[in-house]
Each structure stands twice: as structure tokens, then as C-alpha cells.
Amino acid sequence: MLFGSSGIRQEFGPDLINIALSVGAAVAAGAPEIVVGRDTRTTGELLEHCVVSGMLSAGATVYSCGIAPTPTVAHATGRADAGCMITASHNPEPYNGVKLLNPDGSSFTLRQQARIEDAITGTHWRGWEDQGYVRSIDAVDAHREAILDKISLARSITAVLDCGNGAGSVITPDLLTGAGAAVVGLNCNVAGRFARPSEPLEANLPYIGEIVRKRGAACAVIHDGDADRMMAFDERGRYIDGDHLLMLFAKYLDRQHVVTTVDASMAVEEVAEVRRTPVGDGFVSEQLLSWGDFGGEASGSWMFPEHSYCPDGVYAAALLCEIASEWSIAAELDRMPRYTILRESYRVDAPREIMTAAGAEEPTHGVRFEDDDGWYLIRASGTEPKIRITAEGRTPAKAKEMLGAGHAALERARRIQE
């Protein structure tokens, strides 16, 4: 399988170069007009040229955004037949990949991905008289203006913004300033190398809380490499975990039907009716097409169906600033239900084989066990050679018990696999 839980991702090398060329041609076979963008990784330009070459060979018209966030490319794709983002999102710099998008912003479904994988083995090259061509477009300005039409700050605030040297650097600083925030920018340049790990985890952001407090900021917003994710801090300098950020957005927007993943906290079910999907933004967006008025993952992906079915960390950043201009985010968080949730990951040599031994029908969907007071989930990462264990309990002791049970189940599977 080429596709994981969020597109194609792997460490950069000859295989990825060949894949980009072949995928470009396969996509163009069914999409005459395609929008293409890339994040800031040093390998992005090369891979963009490869995927675009494949598209041109099949006669497509390509609209190039250059460096732009995934949600910006998704927004521009609304006027085309398909979108293609060169990114490895939150993965480390040695990785890169290809993510395919529909005109409504949603990721290609499993069925669409299977068609692309089948089509890669075919021949799509056209003769010299039928080659495609490239046009450059300003997707960033259009996306920024679309968000500013929907976001309005009740008062001027100070917001800390850390783009992590990713694609969010080309839009979010100007967006938040245009919305009325005084921005304290960190790592807001497209250097091509990340000053911090790209994944917006609390452990990767130890400096943010102090900056928020010293600057008297109302909030902080954090992006990953392609700005499809957004995580945040409140005005006290506290990191907001994804489960509570999900609840905060749902409450502010008065959304009663929420789609989230199997690894999200059971506390979400106390504030809205919830439907759960396997981990992966593509599964969330696919469910939202038929049910729900808001969706997201605890990892930082937020989907607003009236805006787009693509996780839009840029829109979420502006929305958080709007909330901070009206509410005390810290006070709202203190009123929310909260249970102990533990998340761990382990680098292993054969994650898919181990999860198959554990009884998973699909390794990246994993195996989940639950009782009345807690649950655990073991699953293979869809983007890295890792196995992730998530556990939650109504008490800290119950969460530890569930995590221990998850560890035991993983060890049994490893012994079987060996």
C-alpha cells in the first residue's frame, strides 16, 4: 500500500521521487485541472517538479501555488478537479510525501486511493501535441480573504504565533494581524529546516507558556509543517490538549453533532453527540459528508464543514483569536469535564505485522478495548514506523491500569509476530 492514514509519506529518496512522478500522471488521468502546492521542506521543490511533470505528461493543466499550507491548496482546489499537496505534515524533515484532495477539501477516500494505486501501473503519457501546462496562482491571498470574511475579533488582543518554519508562515501572521491581533511571531519563516520538531506537542513547545505570560497574550497558536494542524495555549500559558480544544470549538460554535476519532477523550461525549472514526483526517471528513456539523482529531486537525472538509489550521488559528477576544479561554477550560488520558508511541521495525498479530483488521485502525470507566487503543502509525498506545480512565489509577493493559497486549502481539 502506498497510502497511509493521511496520504503518501516516507523518507525522501529515489522511491519517493518515482512515486511522485507516477502519482502525478495517475491523478491527471481523471482530473484535467489540478492545483499543486508544497510545504517548506528542502525536498519539496524537487518533488513538486516530479509530480507536476507526471501531470503534464498526461495533458493536465496545473495551477501552482508554490509554498502554501495544505488548507490553502484545498481552498484553491474548489475551482479545479483535484488538488495535490507535497508535504509530510508534522513528520520530521527527512520525510516528505503527497496528499491528494477533492474540490470540497476532503482527502481522497480509500476507494479513490485504490484507483490511483491501480492506475499507477498503466500508461498515461501523451504525445508532444497534447502535453499540459502550468500556471502560477496566488492561493494565499484568496484563502486569507475568505477567512477574514468570517472572523471578527471583538477587541484587539495579543497572540503568540509559532509557525515552526512551516507553510503557515506565508499566511497566518498576516491573517491574524489583519483580523486585529498584535502578533508575537516565532519561527515564522520558510527556512526549509524546522527550529523545533514539527509536531505541535506540548513537549516540543516548552518555551511558549512563559512567552504568553510575559507578553500578556490572550492565547498562543501553533502550526505544524503544512498548517493543517493547529494547537494552542490559553492566557495563563497552559497548553490546551486536543480533546479540550475540540470541546472549546464545539461550544463556541454551538455544534451539537461532532465527528472525532477513536483515540479522542470520552469527555467529548458529555458536550455533544459524537460519532467516531478510525484515526486519520480522511475518515473524519468522509463521515462529515453525511453527518455532523463539526469534526476534528485530538492531534490538532479541525474541520469546519461550512468552510471546508480539509483540516484548516489557519482558519482554526483565526477562530481561536476570535474566541480569545470574547471569552476567557482559561475559565472555559476549567469548567470542562476532564479525565486522565495517556499517549505513548514506540518506534518498531514491523508495526503493521505486529498489529495484525494483535488481531487488527487494519493495522492503522488498531485494536480498542473499553469498559465503563476507561479504554485503551493500540494502533500502527500511518505515517511513521511506530506503534501508538492511547489510554484513558475516569481516574488516574484507571488510566494507568488501561495503559498497562495496552502494554501487555502489545507485548503478546510482538511475541506472536516474532
NUSE-245749 format. One record per residue (C-alpha): residue number from 1; z, y, x. Coordinates in nm, 3 decimals, m for minus. Example, Ala and Ser with C-alpha at 12.3 -4.5 7.8 and 13.67 -1.06 7.14 Angstrom:
REM NUSE-245749
> margu, up, north, east
> 1, 0.780, m0.450, 1.230 .
> 2, 0.714, m0.106, 1.367 .
END
This chain:
REM NUSE-245749
> margu, up, north, east
> 1, 0.000, 0.000, 0.000 .
> 2, m0.092, 0.346, 0.127 .
> 3, 0.107, 0.543, m0.129 .
> 4, 0.485, 0.571, m0.128 .
> 5, 0.714, 0.740, m0.378 .
> 6, 0.560, 1.081, m0.307 .
> 7, 0.208, 1.042, m0.171 .
> 8, 0.098, 0.902, 0.165 .
> 9, 0.330, 0.969, 0.459 .
> 10, 0.357, 0.820, 0.806 .
> 11, 0.400, 0.922, 1.165 .
> 12, 0.100, 1.110, 1.297 .
> 13, m0.157, 0.902, 1.481 .
> 14, m0.511, 0.760, 1.465 .
> 15, m0.438, 0.563, 1.148 .
> 16, m0.337, 0.876, 0.957 .
> 17, m0.647, 1.062, 1.079 .
> 18, m0.873, 0.785, 0.948 .
> 19, m0.679, 0.766, 0.622 .
> 20, m0.721, 1.141, 0.564 .
> 21, m1.097, 1.119, 0.606 .
> 22, m1.128, 0.818, 0.375 .
> 23, m0.893, 0.955, 0.108 .
> 24, m1.082, 1.284, 0.104 .
> 25, m1.409, 1.105, 0.031 .
> 26, m1.247, 0.878, m0.231 .
> 27, m1.089, 1.169, m0.418 .
> 28, m1.414, 1.367, m0.417 .
> 29, m1.598, 1.074, m0.574 .
> 30, m1.421, 1.159, m0.900 .
> 31, m1.339, 1.529, m0.853 .
> 32, m1.624, 1.774, m0.785 .
> 33, m1.388, 2.070, m0.722 .
> 34, m1.072, 2.023, m0.513 .
> 35, m0.801, 2.263, m0.394 .
> 36, m0.659, 2.186, m0.048 .
> 37, m0.358, 2.330, 0.134 .
> 38, m0.123, 2.237, 0.415 .
> 39, 0.231, 2.297, 0.536 .
> 40, 0.318, 2.436, 0.878 .
> 41, 0.324, 2.119, 1.088 .
> 42, 0.127, 2.129, 1.411 .
> 43, m0.087, 1.835, 1.291 .
> 44, m0.169, 1.997, 0.957 .
> 45, m0.486, 2.178, 1.056 .
> 46, m0.640, 1.868, 1.212 .
> 47, m0.560, 1.655, 0.906 .
> 48, m0.689, 1.927, 0.673 .
> 49, m1.021, 1.924, 0.859 .
> 50, m1.031, 1.544, 0.825 .
> 51, m0.961, 1.532, 0.453 .
> 52, m1.198, 1.822, 0.385 .
> 53, m1.470, 1.651, 0.589 .
> 54, m1.437, 1.346, 0.367 .
> 55, m1.460, 1.562, 0.056 .
> 56, m1.767, 1.747, 0.183 .
> 57, m1.936, 1.419, 0.270 .
> 58, m1.907, 1.322, m0.098 .
> 59, m2.050, 1.654, m0.215 .
> 60, m1.732, 1.827, m0.334 .
> 61, m1.661, 2.198, m0.344 .
> 62, m1.334, 2.258, m0.159 .
> 63, m1.111, 2.560, m0.219 .
> 64, m0.898, 2.606, 0.091 .
> 65, m0.555, 2.772, 0.059 .
> 66, m0.465, 2.743, 0.428 .
> 67, m0.087, 2.729, 0.479 .
> 68, 0.074, 2.724, 0.134 .
> 69, 0.360, 2.541, m0.042 .
> 70, 0.284, 2.230, m0.246 .
> 71, 0.366, 2.409, m0.577 .
> 72, 0.131, 2.694, m0.478 .
> 73, m0.151, 2.444, m0.426 .
> 74, m0.058, 2.281, m0.757 .
> 75, m0.077, 2.618, m0.935 .
> 76, m0.425, 2.679, m0.794 .
> 77, m0.533, 2.326, m0.891 .
> 78, m0.510, 2.430, m1.257 .
> 79, m0.860, 2.573, m1.214 .
> 80, m1.006, 2.268, m1.037 .
> 81, m1.042, 1.893, m1.083 .
> 82, m0.780, 1.783, m0.830 .
> 83, m0.552, 1.912, m0.557 .
> 84, m0.469, 1.780, m0.212 .
> 85, m0.170, 1.888, m0.005 .
> 86, m0.138, 1.798, 0.364 .
> 87, 0.237, 1.756, 0.405 .
> 88, 0.523, 1.521, 0.483 .
> 89, 0.756, 1.743, 0.280 .
> 90, 1.114, 1.702, 0.409 .
> 91, 1.033, 1.435, 0.669 .
> 92, 1.075, 1.507, 1.043 .
> 93, 0.797, 1.687, 1.234 .
> 94, 0.629, 1.372, 1.376 .
> 95, 0.534, 1.277, 1.018 .
> 96, 0.253, 1.409, 0.806 .
> 97, 0.067, 1.291, 0.501 .
> 98, m0.147, 1.351, 0.196 .
> 99, m0.029, 1.427, m0.157 .
> 100, m0.274, 1.428, m0.449 .
> 101, m0.229, 1.647, m0.757 .
> 102, m0.368, 1.670, m1.109 .
> 103, m0.469, 2.002, m1.269 .
> 104, m0.138, 2.016, m1.461 .
> 105, 0.053, 1.997, m1.130 .
> 106, 0.167, 1.637, m1.168 .
> 107, 0.127, 1.388, m0.886 .
> 108, m0.136, 1.118, m0.912 .
> 109, 0.004, 0.832, m1.120 .
> 110, 0.033, 0.476, m0.993 .
> 111, m0.292, 0.394, m1.171 .
> 112, m0.471, 0.688, m1.010 .
> 113, m0.331, 0.594, m0.670 .
> 114, m0.455, 0.238, m0.713 .
> 115, m0.804, 0.370, m0.794 .
> 116, m0.803, 0.579, m0.476 .
> 117, m0.693, 0.282, m0.266 .
> 118, m0.971, 0.070, m0.419 .
> 119, m1.228, 0.346, m0.370 .
> 120, m1.146, 0.388, 0.000 .
> 121, m1.334, 0.067, 0.075 .
> 122, m1.650, 0.200, m0.094 .
> 123, m1.924, 0.429, 0.036 .
> 124, m1.925, 0.789, m0.089 .
> 125, m2.133, 0.963, 0.177 .
> 126, m2.420, 1.177, 0.054 .
> 127, m2.735, 1.290, 0.228 .
> 128, m2.780, 1.620, 0.407 .
> 129, m2.916, 1.790, 0.096 .
> 130, m2.608, 1.705, m0.115 .
> 131, m2.319, 1.796, 0.115 .
> 132, m2.034, 2.003, m0.028 .
> 133, m1.900, 2.335, 0.093 .
> 134, m1.572, 2.520, 0.149 .
> 135, m1.445, 2.846, 0.000 .
> 136, m1.121, 3.019, 0.103 .
> 137, m0.891, 3.139, m0.176 .
> 138, m0.568, 3.341, m0.196 .
> 139, m0.349, 3.095, m0.383 .
> 140, m0.024, 3.251, m0.263 .
> 141, m0.069, 3.587, m0.434 .
> 142, m0.166, 3.424, m0.766 .
> 143, 0.136, 3.193, m0.759 .
> 144, 0.375, 3.477, m0.672 .
> 145, 0.246, 3.696, m0.955 .
> 146, 0.270, 3.410, m1.204 .
> 147, 0.638, 3.363, m1.117 .
> 148, 0.716, 3.735, m1.126 .
> 149, 0.576, 3.744, m1.480 .
> 150, 0.852, 3.502, m1.586 .
> 151, 1.151, 3.601, m1.370 .
> 152, 1.360, 3.915, m1.414 .
> 153, 1.683, 3.998, m1.233 .
> 154, 1.949, 4.170, m1.444 .
> 155, 2.078, 4.353, m1.136 .
> 156, 1.997, 4.381, m0.770 .
> 157, 2.158, 4.107, m0.562 .
> 158, 2.164, 3.995, m0.200 .
> 159, 2.022, 3.647, m0.147 .
> 160, 2.020, 3.440, 0.173 .
> 161, 1.692, 3.253, 0.217 .
> 162, 1.626, 2.974, 0.469 .
> 163, 1.265, 2.853, 0.463 .
> 164, 1.318, 2.610, 0.751 .
> 165, 0.996, 2.733, 0.920 .
> 166, 0.804, 2.567, 0.639 .
> 167, 0.531, 2.676, 0.400 .
> 168, 0.779, 2.862, 0.179 .
> 169, 0.777, 3.130, 0.450 .
> 170, 0.443, 3.264, 0.323 .
> 171, 0.563, 3.332, m0.033 .
> 172, 0.936, 3.313, m0.109 .
> 173, 1.057, 3.613, 0.098 .
> 174, 0.806, 3.847, m0.071 .
> 175, 0.867, 3.686, m0.410 .
> 176, 1.243, 3.739, m0.405 .
> 177, 1.203, 4.092, m0.273 .
> 178, 0.953, 4.167, m0.548 .
> 179, 1.196, 4.032, m0.806 .
> 180, 1.462, 4.279, m0.690 .
> 181, 1.670, 4.085, m0.438 .
> 182, 1.772, 4.204, m0.093 .
> 183, 1.671, 3.906, 0.119 .
> 184, 1.857, 3.785, 0.429 .
> 185, 1.582, 3.571, 0.579 .
> 186, 1.640, 3.278, 0.815 .
> 187, 1.367, 3.063, 0.971 .
> 188, 1.106, 3.240, 0.760 .
> 189, 0.808, 3.198, 0.992 .
> 190, 0.533, 2.942, 1.023 .
> 191, 0.618, 2.838, 1.377 .
> 192, 0.497, 2.480, 1.331 .
> 193, 0.829, 2.341, 1.451 .
> 194, 1.148, 2.326, 1.248 .
> 195, 1.455, 2.510, 1.377 .
> 196, 1.666, 2.272, 1.166 .
> 197, 1.596, 1.932, 1.006 .
> 198, 1.360, 1.996, 0.716 .
> 199, 1.555, 1.806, 0.451 .
> 200, 1.788, 2.059, 0.280 .
> 201, 2.105, 1.851, 0.308 .
> 202, 2.448, 2.011, 0.342 .
> 203, 2.490, 1.851, 0.686 .
> 204, 2.175, 2.028, 0.808 .
> 205, 2.295, 2.372, 0.693 .
> 206, 2.644, 2.428, 0.842 .
> 207, 2.578, 2.799, 0.909 .
> 208, 2.474, 2.907, 0.559 .
> 209, 2.817, 2.934, 0.392 .
> 210, 2.952, 3.181, 0.646 .
> 211, 2.640, 3.398, 0.624 .
> 212, 2.668, 3.409, 0.245 .
> 213, 3.030, 3.523, 0.264 .
> 214, 2.973, 3.779, 0.542 .
> 215, 2.675, 3.936, 0.364 .
> 216, 2.841, 3.931, 0.021 .
> 217, 2.541, 3.740, m0.111 .
> 218, 2.523, 3.620, m0.471 .
> 219, 2.355, 3.295, m0.363 .
> 220, 2.152, 3.121, m0.094 .
> 221, 1.831, 2.927, m0.145 .
> 222, 1.698, 2.665, 0.096 .
> 223, 1.349, 2.512, 0.125 .
> 224, 1.211, 2.202, 0.289 .
> 225, 0.881, 2.186, 0.479 .
> 226, 0.645, 2.232, 0.186 .
> 227, 0.884, 2.416, m0.051 .
> 228, 0.853, 2.167, m0.332 .
> 229, 1.231, 2.133, m0.290 .
> 230, 1.498, 2.399, m0.329 .
> 231, 1.870, 2.356, m0.271 .
> 232, 2.134, 2.628, m0.296 .
> 233, 2.476, 2.775, m0.219 .
> 234, 2.696, 2.974, m0.458 .
> 235, 2.851, 3.315, m0.390 .
> 236, 3.158, 3.153, m0.232 .
> 237, 2.936, 2.991, 0.029 .
> 238, 2.966, 2.643, m0.123 .
> 239, 2.674, 2.403, m0.110 .
> 240, 2.561, 2.308, m0.462 .
> 241, 2.481, 1.939, m0.482 .
> 242, 2.161, 1.847, m0.663 .
> 243, 2.331, 1.696, m0.966 .
> 244, 2.513, 2.021, m1.041 .
> 245, 2.210, 2.232, m0.966 .
> 246, 2.026, 2.020, m1.224 .
> 247, 2.303, 2.088, m1.476 .
> 248, 2.308, 2.459, m1.391 .
> 249, 1.936, 2.497, m1.461 .
> 250, 1.961, 2.292, m1.781 .
> 251, 2.249, 2.505, m1.911 .
> 252, 2.092, 2.840, m1.822 .
> 253, 1.757, 2.745, m1.977 .
> 254, 1.928, 2.571, m2.273 .
> 255, 1.737, 2.248, m2.211 .
> 256, 1.870, 1.955, m2.412 .
> 257, 1.630, 1.678, m2.304 .
> 258, 1.639, 1.617, m1.929 .
> 259, 1.443, 1.369, m1.721 .
> 260, 1.603, 1.263, m1.393 .
> 261, 1.615, 0.964, m1.162 .
> 262, 1.831, 0.653, m1.141 .
> 263, 2.025, 0.798, m0.846 .
> 264, 2.144, 1.112, m1.029 .
> 265, 2.507, 1.153, m1.137 .
> 266, 2.628, 1.018, m1.471 .
> 267, 2.781, 1.364, m1.522 .
> 268, 2.435, 1.491, m1.623 .
> 269, 2.463, 1.280, m1.939 .
> 270, 2.760, 1.491, m2.050 .
> 271, 2.550, 1.809, m2.073 .
> 272, 2.216, 1.682, m2.208 .
> 273, 2.028, 1.383, m2.344 .
> 274, 1.888, 1.205, m2.038 .
> 275, 1.605, 0.966, m1.961 .
> 276, 1.596, 0.813, m1.612 .
> 277, 1.303, 0.710, m1.395 .
> 278, 1.265, 0.545, m1.055 .
> 279, 1.316, 0.780, m0.761 .
> 280, 1.009, 0.993, m0.693 .
> 281, 0.887, 1.319, m0.843 .
> 282, 0.570, 1.149, m0.967 .
> 283, 0.776, 0.929, m1.201 .
> 284, 0.969, 1.231, m1.331 .
> 285, 0.654, 1.432, m1.401 .
> 286, 0.487, 1.134, m1.570 .
> 287, 0.785, 1.093, m1.805 .
> 288, 0.793, 1.468, m1.877 .
> 289, 0.436, 1.448, m2.003 .
> 290, 0.562, 1.253, m2.304 .
> 291, 0.932, 1.351, m2.335 .
> 292, 1.174, 1.614, m2.214 .
> 293, 1.191, 1.989, m2.159 .
> 294, 1.322, 1.992, m1.800 .
> 295, 1.329, 1.746, m1.514 .
> 296, 1.447, 1.705, m1.160 .
> 297, 1.585, 1.497, m0.879 .
> 298, 1.919, 1.540, m0.707 .
> 299, 1.726, 1.568, m0.380 .
> 300, 1.611, 1.918, m0.483 .
> 301, 1.293, 1.874, m0.687 .
> 302, 1.289, 2.080, m1.008 .
> 303, 1.018, 2.068, m1.276 .
> 304, 0.972, 2.326, m1.549 .
> 305, 0.706, 2.183, m1.787 .
> 306, 0.615, 2.520, m1.936 .
> 307, 0.531, 2.635, m1.583 .
> 308, 0.405, 2.322, m1.404 .
> 309, 0.458, 1.948, m1.372 .
> 310, 0.481, 1.989, m0.995 .
> 311, 0.827, 2.029, m0.839 .
> 312, 0.834, 2.403, m0.774 .
> 313, 1.099, 2.505, m0.523 .
> 314, 0.953, 2.855, m0.511 .
> 315, 0.994, 2.909, m0.885 .
> 316, 1.340, 2.750, m0.866 .
> 317, 1.442, 2.992, m0.590 .
> 318, 1.349, 3.292, m0.806 .
> 319, 1.519, 3.139, m1.110 .
> 320, 1.842, 3.083, m0.917 .
> 321, 1.840, 3.450, m0.818 .
> 322, 1.793, 3.543, m1.182 .
> 323, 2.093, 3.327, m1.275 .
> 324, 2.300, 3.482, m0.993 .
> 325, 2.216, 3.828, m1.127 .
> 326, 2.367, 3.739, m1.466 .
> 327, 2.637, 3.477, m1.403 .
> 328, 2.899, 3.387, m1.150 .
> 329, 2.740, 3.064, m1.033 .
> 330, 3.068, 2.950, m0.875 .
> 331, 3.254, 2.992, m1.205 .
> 332, 2.987, 2.795, m1.392 .
> 333, 3.004, 2.513, m1.140 .
> 334, 3.382, 2.495, m1.166 .
> 335, 3.350, 2.427, m1.539 .
> 336, 3.108, 2.137, m1.500 .
> 337, 3.203, 1.767, m1.502 .
> 338, 3.224, 1.621, m1.153 .
> 339, 3.258, 1.266, m1.026 .
> 340, 3.260, 1.128, m0.674 .
> 341, 2.912, 1.038, m0.555 .
> 342, 2.842, 0.892, m0.210 .
> 343, 2.500, 0.874, m0.047 .
> 344, 2.416, 0.690, 0.276 .
> 345, 2.096, 0.580, 0.448 .
> 346, 2.021, 0.330, 0.722 .
> 347, 1.716, 0.301, 0.945 .
> 348, 1.593, m0.060, 0.937 .
> 349, 1.286, m0.246, 1.060 .
> 350, 1.177, m0.407, 0.732 .
> 351, 1.311, m0.208, 0.435 .
> 352, 1.062, m0.340, 0.180 .
> 353, 1.119, m0.703, 0.278 .
> 354, 1.497, m0.660, 0.264 .
> 355, 1.480, m0.507, m0.084 .
> 356, 1.254, m0.787, m0.203 .
> 357, 1.517, m1.031, m0.077 .
> 358, 1.776, m0.832, m0.275 .
> 359, 1.580, m0.902, m0.593 .
> 360, 1.395, m0.573, m0.638 .
> 361, 1.065, m0.600, m0.825 .
> 362, 0.953, m0.284, m0.645 .
> 363, 1.139, m0.206, m0.317 .
> 364, 1.136, 0.172, m0.363 .
> 365, 1.274, 0.138, m0.717 .
> 366, 1.556, m0.071, m0.579 .
> 367, 1.840, m0.263, m0.740 .
> 368, 2.103, m0.089, m0.953 .
> 369, 2.439, m0.225, m1.071 .
> 370, 2.667, m0.041, m1.312 .
> 371, 2.981, m0.082, m1.518 .
> 372, 3.175, 0.158, m1.742 .
> 373, 3.328, 0.354, m1.454 .
> 374, 3.059, 0.362, m1.186 .
> 375, 2.738, 0.230, m1.034 .
> 376, 2.550, 0.173, m0.711 .
> 377, 2.181, 0.179, m0.624 .
> 378, 2.015, 0.022, m0.319 .
> 379, 1.652, 0.111, m0.255 .
> 380, 1.394, 0.135, 0.019 .
> 381, 1.285, 0.488, 0.106 .
> 382, 0.930, 0.561, 0.000 .
> 383, 0.869, 0.792, 0.295 .
> 384, 1.069, 0.659, 0.594 .
> 385, 1.175, 0.317, 0.735 .
> 386, 1.516, 0.343, 0.571 .
> 387, 1.730, 0.185, 0.302 .
> 388, 1.939, 0.421, 0.092 .
> 389, 2.264, 0.337, m0.087 .
> 390, 2.399, 0.566, m0.358 .
> 391, 2.728, 0.502, m0.536 .
> 392, 2.930, 0.693, m0.795 .
> 393, 3.265, 0.645, m0.965 .
> 394, 3.481, 0.829, m1.213 .
> 395, 3.744, 0.835, m0.939 .
> 396, 3.711, 0.849, m0.558 .
> 397, 3.851, 0.498, m0.534 .
> 398, 3.591, 0.366, m0.777 .
> 399, 3.310, 0.535, m0.583 .
> 400, 3.432, 0.372, m0.260 .
> 401, 3.454, 0.038, m0.438 .
> 402, 3.095, 0.072, m0.560 .
> 403, 2.973, 0.178, m0.215 .
> 404, 3.142, m0.127, m0.066 .
> 405, 2.976, m0.350, m0.324 .
> 406, 2.643, m0.192, m0.234 .
> 407, 2.700, m0.260, 0.135 .
> 408, 2.787, m0.622, 0.060 .
> 409, 2.471, m0.666, m0.150 .
> 410, 2.263, m0.515, 0.131 .
> 411, 2.412, m0.746, 0.391 .
> 412, 2.342, m1.050, 0.172 .
> 413, 1.981, m0.940, 0.139 .
> 414, 1.947, m0.886, 0.515 .
> 415, 2.074, m1.237, 0.585 .
> 416, 1.827, m1.381, 0.335 .
> 417, 1.540, m1.180, 0.483 .
> 418, 1.623, m1.289, 0.839 .
END
